[in-house]
Amino acid sequence: MEDKSIPFLEATPEQVLYAKILEWGMYIGLVILFITFTIYAFGIMDPYIPLNKISRYWTMNVHDYLEHAKIQEGWAWVGMLKYGDFINFLGIAILAGVTILCYAAIVPTLLKSKDTVFAILAILEVIVLTVAASGMLGAGGH
């Protein structure tokens, strides 16, 4: 019988660093989601839309919901963190943004190992993700 063993693969330092930051970001985001949901569910903070009125919005599309609820698009949620139903966005923003931190963190390691092409790609990825998240292009960044 022929030995078809797969050679052992080892992660690069950049992959390990990326994974560590991603893991920590994921845990932090999930803990914040749990805490903020608990705050919302137990009514510790008043919601922007009262629970007895929320069912009115269930059948609406996003545009109609935002218009009827008088909520601005994009990053306006940051100004609404005083409401229990918007504080949950903190954990979501962390989970969505941790990838940007991961790419930014591996750039020095890539440059140190003289992996210039991947360093440039990581920098471009940080720029693209940041611009997309900012909403500067008017494409509905959140």
Phi, psi and omega in degrees: 000138183275137180278113180247047180288146179271131179297148181291128178256138180243137179290145177283162178302324179295319179295320180294315179297314178303313182295320180296315180294318179298318179297311180297317178298320179295315179296316179298314179300316180293320177297317179295320176300317179297313181296312183291327176293321177298317177301316180292312186296324181270003176069026180295325174242140178293139177280158175293316177253116180302146183302327181286351179248353186297327183294339177297332186266351186299325184271355183277150170282173186299316182301311180296319178301310181298320180293312182291326181275355181059052178245130178281153179283172173074225187274013179299337180301334181299323178283355182249018181290356176281355179255141182298329180276352177255340180295337177297337181295338179301310179296321179296318179296321178295313179298322180285328185267350184296332178297322178299316178296321180299311180296317180298324183289331183274349181303310179301322179294319178295319179293321180297323179273010178060033177263068189298319182299312180291328176296316178296317178298320179294319178297316178297322178297318177299315181296312181298313181295321180293315178296318179297317181290331183289333184080011182298335182271000178073021181264018176084031177302143184244000000 
